[in-house]
């Protein structure tokens, strides 16, 4: 997931640079708006992937973390202590 985040953020930066270049040299407003829209889409996709990865990591951390308030019951079926 980390590789996808890096690729999407690099693509977003490249679209911004391309939009600046097209805007300054060609002065084509439609192309600039299209490239900026692509940059925004790549940026949003990067944050969505990041959020999904964080939720997945949090879920895994919760599974491995012991719950001290509700300890697991013993499987023998008899909860009484024998003396």
ABEGO torsion letter per residue (X at the ends): XAAAAAAAAAAAAAAAAAAAAAAAAAGBAAAAAAAAAAAAAAAAAAAAAAAAAAAAAAAAAAAABBBAABBBBBAAGBABBBX
